[in-house]
Amino acid sequence: MDGFNKKCRVVRLGLVLLAVGAVVYSALAGDTLSWNTTQQKVTADIKGSQLLGVLERIAKATHWQVFVEPETFHTVSVKFKDVPPGEALRLLLGDVNFALLPATNASPKLYVFRTARQNATQRIAPRKADHLIPNELIVRLKPGAKIDDLARLLGAKVVGRIDSLNGYRLQFDDAAATATAREQLAKNPAVDSVDSNFLVDRPDPPQSMPGNPAQLQLQLKPPPDTGRIIVGLIDTPVQPLGNDLDKFLLKQVSVAGDVQVGGDAPTHGTAMAETILRSLEANTKGSTSVQILPVNVYPYASSGDFSTTSFDVANGIIQAVNGGAKIINLSLGSPDDSDFLRSIVQQVSRLNIALIAAAGNEPVTTPFYPAAYPGVQAVTAIDQGQLAPYASRGSFVSLAAPGTSIVPFGNMAFGVEGTSVSSAFTSGLAAGYLELNGGTIGQMQNFLSRNFGIRIVPGK
């Protein structure tokens, strides 16, 4: 396990490309960067730009998280056309070193440094608008109002619906039309609230590694008189687990359309399901009635869409509630605060349902959502009893759990590291406690606080 930790955090793992099309940014006249992630070609014409400005544009074009070693400065002047991304980075960054690594629960991380990768600690901060969907709004209507009539008046398409909450995702022709519609909606007495919609990056899948992890030996037993405990897993699609474990999976729900996931590697959702079951195996002596309800919120396969939205995450939570979930695991997140998602989380938490979420995989105190919302138990990662160097340490964090999971898939071993693992591990603990003790959600939360609670000092 230590070898896997070292591999994930230190060794350059190569380029991970997001297929989101061509993005072009221009600063001054004649100063352009075009990053076509679909064709894996980059074109640049930059004359005398500072390195930090170039890094900002790389972050915008790729949606990577970019970190630079402080006081790493130089001027970039370069011109090239249709070169592969790796070569483009070498040309753009000049004589400084770089490493691009996959990241669990977030987009890949680009480290730029002169001395050592671990010294690349200065974040090239993404602006909120980076994940803002400029031509969409989330609208909640008052009872009795009709969204289709309203959408026609606004010239909008209804591209998402949560009818039980009168919540709708509207799409407009462009940002200008969206702004105009927002003003009109604010004055409409039939409208309860209006919010922006934000992208939520898809967690990266596990990485193959040497070894052959032990297979789970978990038996499904009848539920107790208090009823079966269901864990709602809001994530990417979950594949068949094999080894007689599929009986622990309820029928998958998808708010992102029909998806068929095959391949010879597990999805992030599959790894989280396995992690929840491994936690149950360890804490129920190998026999449990707990089942997992997979709720896919991410488009998948060849669509090239690597993100979900705050609206779809909220919809996924509602689907888990409708499916009987008593615990909802959210091994995902975003730095963007969505009023709509916040309101859904607060409504669900008042239903005596536990929400457990990943705190984020950056060593910062910045809030990460939905983990930072009231009513959610935010879980950070520990490594050998200490706060993991990559893990969030914000004041909103209340729990800490192991952040590494090694799971089998086919005949290979795969490893995943991050607070997403910590959240899934904790959800398994919570489900096991409720099954074995028959207690309330409050008693379960007190149990977790006593045994896995952590006090984060802001700035530490």
Residue pairs with C-beta under 8 A, 6 or more apart in sequence:
1 404
1 406
4 209
4 404
4 406
4 415
4 417
5 383
5 404
5 417
7 13
7 207
7 209
8 101
8 207
8 415
8 417
9 101
9 389
9 390
9 417
10 117
12 99
12 100
12 101
13 100
13 101
13 102
13 207
14 100
15 85
15 86
15 100
16 100
16 102
16 108
16 204
17 37
17 40
17 62
17 85
18 37
18 62
18 63
18 64
18 107
18 108
18 306
19 37
19 38
19 304
19 306
20 37
20 38
20 63
20 304
20 305
20 306
21 36
21 37
21 38
21 304
22 34
22 35
22 36
22 37
22 38
22 39
23 34
23 35
23 36
23 37
23 60
23 61
23 62
24 32
24 33
24 34
24 35
24 61
25 32
25 33
25 57
25 60
25 61
26 32
26 33
27 49
27 53
27 57
28 47
28 49
30 45
30 47
31 45
31 46
31 47
31 49
32 43
32 44
32 45
32 46
33 42
33 43
33 44
33 46
33 54
33 57
33 58
33 61
34 42
34 43
34 44
34 61
35 42
35 58
35 61
35 62
35 85
35 88
36 42
36 43
37 61
37 62
37 85
38 304
40 84
40 85
41 82
41 83
41 84
42 80
42 82
42 83
42 84
42 85
42 88
43 80
43 81
43 82
43 83
44 78
44 79
44 80
44 88
44 91
44 92
45 79
46 54
46 76
46 77
46 78
46 79
46 92
47 77
48 75
48 76
48 77
49 75
49 76
49 77
50 73
50 74
50 75
50 76
51 68
51 72
51 73
51 74
51 75
51 76
51 93
51 94
51 96
51 112
52 68
52 73
52 124
54 76
54 92
54 93
55 66
55 68
55 110
55 112
55 124
56 66
56 124
58 64
58 66
58 89
58 92
58 110
59 65
59 66
59 110
59 124
59 126
59 130
60 126
60 130
62 107
62 108
62 110
63 107
63 130
63 201
63 306
64 100
64 107
64 108
64 109
64 110
65 103
65 106
65 107
65 108
65 109
65 110
65 123
65 126
65 362
66 109
66 110
66 112
66 123
66 124
67 109
67 110
67 111
67 112
67 120
67 121
67 122
67 123
67 124
68 111
68 112
68 113
68 120
68 122
68 124
69 112
69 113
69 114
69 115
69 119
69 120
69 121
69 122
70 119
70 121
70 122
72 96
72 112
72 113
72 114
74 94
74 95
74 96
76 92
76 93
76 94
78 91
78 92
80 88
80 91
83 91
89 98
89 100
89 110
93 112
96 112
96 113
96 114
97 112
97 113
97 114
97 117
98 110
98 111
98 112
98 113
99 110
99 111
99 117
100 108
100 109
100 110
100 111
101 108
101 109
101 111
102 108
102 204
102 207
103 109
103 204
103 361
103 418
104 203
104 204
104 268
104 361
104 416
104 417
104 418
104 419
104 420
104 421
105 203
105 204
105 331
105 332
105 333
105 358
105 360
105 361
105 418
105 419
105 420
106 201
106 203
106 204
106 333
106 360
106 361
106 362
107 201
107 306
108 204
111 117
111 120
112 120
113 119
113 120
121 363
123 362
123 364
126 335
128 335
128 336
131 198
131 199
131 200
131 334
131 335
131 336
132 196
132 197
132 198
132 199
132 336
133 196
133 197
133 198
133 199
133 309
134 174
134 175
134 178
135 171
135 172
135 173
135 174
135 175
135 177
135 178
136 159
136 169
136 170
136 171
136 172
136 178
136 196
136 197
136 309
137 156
137 169
137 170
137 172
137 178
137 181
137 182
137 185
137 194
137 195
137 196
137 197
138 167
138 168
138 169
138 170
138 194
138 195
138 196
138 197
138 310
138 311
138 338
138 340
139 147
139 150
139 167
139 168
139 170
139 185
139 191
139 193
139 194
140 165
140 166
140 167
140 168
140 191
140 192
140 193
140 194
140 340
140 343
141 147
141 150
141 166
141 168
141 190
141 191
141 192
142 166
142 189
142 190
142 191
142 192
143 166
144 190
145 166
145 190
145 191
147 158
147 161
147 166
147 168
148 158
150 188
150 190
150 191
151 157
151 158
151 168
151 170
154 170
154 172
154 181
154 184
154 185
155 172
155 173
155 177
155 181
156 170
156 171
156 172
156 181
157 170
157 171
157 172
158 168
158 169
158 170
158 171
159 169
159 170
159 171
160 168
160 169
160 309
160 311
160 312
160 315
161 167
161 168
161 169
162 168
162 314
162 315
162 318
164 318
164 322
165 318
165 344
166 192
167 311
167 314
167 340
167 344
169 197
169 309
169 311
170 181
172 178
172 181
182 194
185 191
185 194
186 194
193 339
193 340
193 343
195 338
195 339
195 340
196 338
197 309
197 310
197 311
197 338
197 340
198 309
198 310
198 334
198 336
198 338
199 307
199 308
199 309
199 334
200 307
200 308
200 309
200 310
200 312
200 313
200 332
200 333
200 334
200 336
201 306
201 307
201 334
202 236
202 268
202 298
202 306
202 307
202 308
203 235
203 236
203 268
203 331
203 332
203 420
204 268
205 236
205 265
205 266
205 267
205 268
205 271
205 416
206 265
206 266
206 268
206 271
206 407
206 409
206 414
206 415
206 416
207 414
207 415
207 416
208 265
208 412
208 413
208 414
209 406
209 413
209 414
209 415
210 413
211 406
211 413
212 408
212 411
212 412
212 413
213 406
213 407
213 408
213 413
215 243
215 408
216 243
216 245
216 274
216 277
216 278
216 281
217 281
217 286
218 245
218 248
218 277
218 280
218 281
218 286
218 287
218 288
219 286
219 287
219 288
220 247
220 248
220 288
220 289
220 291
221 287
221 288
221 289
222 289
223 229
223 289
223 435
224 289
224 435
224 438
226 438
228 289
228 290
228 291
229 289
229 290
229 291
229 326
229 327
229 431
229 434
229 435
230 250
230 290
230 291
230 292
230 293
230 323
230 324
230 325
230 326
230 327
231 276
231 290
231 291
231 292
231 293
231 325
231 326
231 327
231 328
231 329
231 427
231 428
231 431
232 292
232 293
232 295
232 317
232 319
232 320
232 321
232 323
232 325
232 327
232 328
232 329
233 269
233 272
233 273
233 276
233 292
233 293
233 294
233 295
233 320
233 329
233 331
233 424
233 427
234 295
234 297
234 313
234 316
234 317
234 320
234 328
234 329
234 330
234 331
234 332
235 267
235 268
235 269
235 272
235 294
235 295
235 296
235 297
235 298
235 329
235 331
235 332
236 267
236 268
236 269
236 270
236 296
236 297
236 298
236 300
237 252
237 254
237 259
237 261
237 267
237 269
237 270
237 294
237 296
237 298
237 300
238 249
238 252
238 267
238 269
238 270
238 273
238 292
238 294
238 296
239 261
239 262
239 266
239 267
239 270
239 409
240 246
241 248
241 249
241 270
241 273
241 274
241 277
243 408
245 274
245 277
248 277
248 290
248 291
248 292
249 273
249 291
249 292
249 294
250 291
250 292
250 293
250 294
250 323
252 294
252 295
252 296
253 293
253 294
253 295
253 296
253 316
253 319
253 320
253 323
254 295
254 296
254 297
255 295
255 296
255 297
255 312
255 315
255 316
255 319
256 296
256 297
256 298
256 299
256 300
256 308
256 312
257 299
259 296
259 299
259 300
259 301
260 301
261 267
261 300
261 301
264 409
264 410
264 412
265 409
265 412
265 414
266 274
266 407
266 409
266 414
267 300
268 331
268 416
268 420
269 294
269 296
270 407
270 409
271 405
271 407
271 414
271 416
271 421
272 329
272 331
272 420
272 421
272 424
273 292
273 294
273 424
274 405
274 407
274 408
275 405
275 407
275 416
275 421
275 424
275 425
275 428
276 292
276 329
276 424
276 425
276 427
276 428
276 431
277 292
277 428
278 405
278 407
278 425
278 428
279 424
279 425
279 426
279 427
279 428
279 429
279 432
280 288
280 290
280 428
280 431
280 432
281 288
283 428
283 429
283 432
283 433
284 290
284 432
284 435
284 436
288 431
288 432
288 435
289 435
290 428
290 431
290 432
290 435
293 320
293 323
293 324
293 325
295 316
295 319
295 320
295 323
296 316
297 308
297 312
297 313
297 315
297 316
297 332
298 307
298 308
299 305
299 308
308 332
310 334
310 336
310 338
310 340
310 341
311 340
311 341
313 330
313 332
313 341
313 370
314 338
314 340
314 341
314 344
314 345
317 328
317 330
317 344
317 345
317 348
317 355
318 344
318 348
320 328
321 328
321 348
321 351
321 353
325 353
326 353
326 354
326 431
326 434
326 441
327 353
327 354
327 355
327 356
327 427
327 430
327 431
327 434
328 348
328 353
328 354
328 355
328 356
329 356
329 357
329 423
329 424
329 427
330 355
330 356
330 357
330 358
330 370
330 371
330 376
330 423
331 357
331 358
331 419
331 420
331 421
331 423
331 424
332 357
332 358
332 420
333 357
333 358
333 359
333 360
333 368
333 369
333 370
333 371
334 368
334 369
335 366
335 367
335 368
335 369
336 369
337 367
337 369
337 372
338 369
341 369
341 370
341 373
342 369
342 370
342 373
345 355
345 370
345 373
345 374
345 375
345 376
346 373
346 374
346 375
348 355
348 375
349 355
349 374
349 375
349 376
350 375
352 440
352 441
353 441
354 377
354 430
354 441
354 444
354 445
355 370
355 375
355 376
355 377
356 376
356 377
356 379
356 423
356 426
356 427
356 430
357 370
357 371
357 376
357 377
357 378
357 379
357 423
358 368
358 371
358 378
358 379
358 418
358 419
358 420
358 422
358 423
359 368
359 371
359 378
359 379
359 380
359 381
359 391
359 392
359 394
359 396
359 397
359 419
359 422
359 423
360 366
360 368
360 371
360 380
360 391
360 392
360 394
360 419
361 381
361 390
361 391
361 392
361 418
361 419
361 420
362 390
362 392
363 389
363 390
363 391
363 392
363 393
364 392
364 393
364 394
365 392
365 393
365 394
365 395
365 456
365 458
365 459
366 392
366 394
367 394
367 396
368 378
368 392
368 394
368 396
370 376
371 378
371 379
371 396
371 397
372 378
372 394
372 396
377 398
377 399
377 426
377 445
377 448
378 392
378 394
378 396
378 397
378 398
378 399
379 397
379 398
379 399
379 400
379 401
379 419
379 422
379 423
379 425
379 426
379 452
380 387
380 388
380 391
380 392
380 393
380 397
380 399
380 400
380 403
380 419
380 422
380 454
380 456
381 387
381 388
381 390
381 391
381 400
381 401
381 402
381 403
381 417
381 418
381 419
381 421
381 422
382 388
382 391
382 400
382 401
382 402
382 403
382 422
383 389
383 402
383 403
383 404
387 393
387 400
387 454
388 403
390 417
390 418
391 403
391 418
391 419
391 422
392 419
393 456
393 460
394 456
394 458
395 456
395 458
397 454
397 456
398 449
398 453
398 454
399 422
399 426
399 448
399 449
399 452
399 453
399 454
400 422
400 452
400 453
400 454
401 421
401 422
401 423
401 425
401 426
401 429
401 452
402 421
402 422
402 425
403 417
403 418
403 419
403 421
403 422
404 415
404 416
404 417
404 421
405 415
405 416
405 417
405 421
405 424
405 425
406 413
406 414
406 415
407 413
407 414
407 415
407 416
408 414
426 448
426 452
429 448
429 452
430 444
430 448
433 439
433 444
433 447
433 448
434 441
434 444
437 443
437 444
437 447
439 447
